[in-house]
Amino acid sequence: MNVWIIPIITAFICIYALVNKCDVFSDFLEGAEENLKMCVGLLPTLIAIITAIGMLRASGAIDMLTGLASGLLGKLGFPAECLPLALIRPISGSGALAVYEEILAECNPDSFAGRVASVMLGATETTFYTIAVYFSAVKIKKTRHTLPAALLGDITGFIVSVLMVNIFFGR
């Protein structure tokens, strides 16, 4: 069925356009032009986010924070290996994937840290990236309560990730 889904959808769109006498190609070009303008508008924000992540990783700030917080995190049951993932995830999905791969390489996918990292990656969002993309797309400058609420959701996702791994797999 998966082989046929795209051709079926494409055929449906073409038949619908013929029946309703729509100019599909012009509509497609108009949509593509709008999306290209949106991409150009988002580019400075994305470059700033990528630069900030690179600077954080290259400066060693993330490693320093992990070292400082590892004792406290260990007492709370949060694997210190997952702190870099918790710091990067709200900013960048690709950066979070790179940190996730490092966690799996160092700790093993079946380890407590590996499982927590896996759940964290699926339970949280790239908050700053998402806010930047969606708010820029609709030209909203003030995010009001969006950022605090989204970060609270991420923190909840981090905490619940540890709890769920403890419940389902034990330590």
Order of alpha helices (4+ residues) and beta strands (2+ residues): alpha-alpha-alpha-alpha-alpha-alpha-alpha-alpha
